[in-house]
């Protein structure tokens, strides 16, 4: 096992002092001391830190909650499974856990709330777990499920309407009041305000995915004085991709200055430098050396020497301003210079983490949305987004979506996107980074930059890091010609899973009902926020007086994990924070996953790239959806779930093409991925116009969108009625 000592370095001021973003909700103030005991007696308070006035959730001490809840496998439940526990596993709290024992987080929950947990979880994903218990809800008190299933069955009378008890759940209510889109995402009925599940947040109000690159290769190609030279290079394939950005004129872009302290403007001067893609295309046959030197000259001229000899900062710097055309030029340089970069005959440019997995392949069209200014490609619900007109729009029904995919297909034809993405039988993209064969993909920062510690050779200068979000032209309604800016749609909000309270399970026992409600409310207290992300205090670094050692994260003081926890993270989960938390601590299974824990488990290199992006978000350079009803509705995050009726859900379920041809599940079919890889393969689609028309008319997209817009109108009307 790899020891954490190789990774452990003092967490210092590289952690960013960010301001809280609008709509974040109540700040999570660390409770010093971490006291968690519930006073003994015949009843236990639902809020161990002191119930807010008006809260009256009391129940008998030792009340049993039968919990059919977990994440998505036997490893990610409340209790240890046989594979994880083995013959007994000792954790940094000094305790040894065996198969069937509650994980540390849930043992602590028992103590804090003075309840007894009976683990009924079957080890399934949300859909299968709920379906298992659907006809046996009298046997459980809380149950996992998808938001859609929980809402549907709540409306049918099977689950408790949590909304009726919000006045007794002050912490949960405060969170919903501060985050309107969260409230709308979990409202199952706008006539009654019913809420049938507690939401899950895999982080909230923060960026989710980002582009990552081999920075050492980027620097080798672009940086330095004089011309690039190489002993050998390859010829670029015939040009197919055509310019997306202007070929003349000037474009001003807001960036964060190199020091990370303020916003400044940089100019893309196409009159002076031309468009790099157009210049390469016009040049005809180019080899890798000529392409690199052409690109270097373009960067110097287009930006007036702004980046100096550190041209790689166009992509990786705090002041990065790259766009889709510049990425294509870079990818051409990368794939044409493998001998220089990795000493082989081949490098794959842009790839997805698992090219044989639709869930990962879909990241390619999500990234396409970022490159070419297309909304709805990384939506919180289906492919929907809120337009500047306040109405929902569906990316699948818009020509611009397919034009973006055509541009990606042009990149495929030039060999700039991996062979495995085109033909999944050729090779395994999962080994690209390990074997020095892949340059770039779009993914989660923490889990992917771990590769810097486990697979890449740091002593050889290899470095895989997040780079800035690209510049694209976005039509946010403020300018008829669009706005060139950094924008990400990959914004964390309510996930599609949650936990509901079984009405049959608690109906005859008010103690059970109150204890279940108390558990949900506790998750939104300061203590609960820490415990359900970090685990018990034994896994957190403390001062001599027992208070938490904290650091500044997004404007609040958050706990620092203990050195022993860091070591266990690497020895037990190879540095994967999420797996460690779920498999061993039992945390981050639901409720709010605190990204401060994850940030500490990110490699130094991972923190560097993410730090640039975080500063750009904090200073307003990177725009993003908001978890509230924004003054410009284009910036309003679409709710994860809309309050469609049972009849409407049944109707939508009949639109089979919209479900079957646009799946993002592993093993599913996704026509957007197919268009990127092979162009239009469906007989009904010949170009962008016919593709959009097919979805809108032949595949019932118009009817689908009408139903969703009706639900969105009910949602917004309901919200207005609350204020």
Secondary structure as UniProt FT lines:
FT   HELIX           4..6
FT   TURN            13..14
FT   TURN            22..23
FT   TURN            32..33
FT   STRAND          43..45
FT   TURN            48..49
FT   TURN            53..54
FT   STRAND          58..60
FT   TURN            61..62
FT   STRAND          63..68
FT   HELIX           74..76
FT   HELIX           82..85
FT   TURN            86..87
FT   STRAND          89..90
FT   TURN            92..93
FT   STRAND          96..97
FT   TURN            99..100
FT   HELIX           104..113
FT   STRAND          115..119
FT   HELIX           126..133
FT   HELIX           134..139
FT   STRAND          142..146
FT   HELIX           147..155
FT   TURN            156..157
FT   HELIX           162..168
FT   HELIX           170..178
FT   HELIX           180..186
FT   STRAND          187..189
FT   TURN            190..193
FT   STRAND          194..195
FT   STRAND          198..201
FT   STRAND          209..214
FT   HELIX           215..222
FT   STRAND          250..256
FT   TURN            258..259
FT   STRAND          263..269
FT   HELIX           270..273
FT   HELIX           276..283
FT   HELIX           288..302
FT   TURN            303..309
FT   TURN            311..312
FT   HELIX           313..316
FT   TURN            318..319
FT   HELIX           324..335
FT   HELIX           338..341
FT   STRAND          348..350
FT   TURN            355..356
FT   HELIX           358..372
FT   TURN            375..378
FT   TURN            382..383
FT   STRAND          384..386
FT   TURN            388..389
FT   STRAND          392..394
FT   HELIX           395..397
FT   HELIX           399..413
FT   TURN            414..415
FT   HELIX           419..422
FT   TURN            424..426
FT   HELIX           429..431
FT   TURN            432..436
FT   STRAND          438..444
FT   HELIX           445..449
FT   HELIX           451..454
FT   HELIX           458..460
FT   STRAND          464..466
FT   STRAND          471..474
FT   TURN            480..481
FT   STRAND          483..488
FT   STRAND          494..502
FT   HELIX           503..506
FT   TURN            507..508
FT   HELIX           510..522
FT   TURN            523..524
FT   HELIX           526..534
FT   HELIX           537..539
FT   TURN            544..545
FT   STRAND          550..553
FT   TURN            554..555
FT   STRAND          556..559
FT   HELIX           563..573
FT   TURN            574..575
FT   HELIX           577..580
FT   HELIX           581..585
FT   STRAND          591..592
FT   HELIX           595..600
FT   HELIX           604..618
FT   TURN            619..620
FT   STRAND          622..624
FT   HELIX           633..635
FT   HELIX           646..653
FT   HELIX           656..660
FT   TURN            666..667
FT   HELIX           671..678
FT   TURN            683..684
FT   HELIX           688..693
FT   HELIX           694..698
FT   HELIX           701..722
//
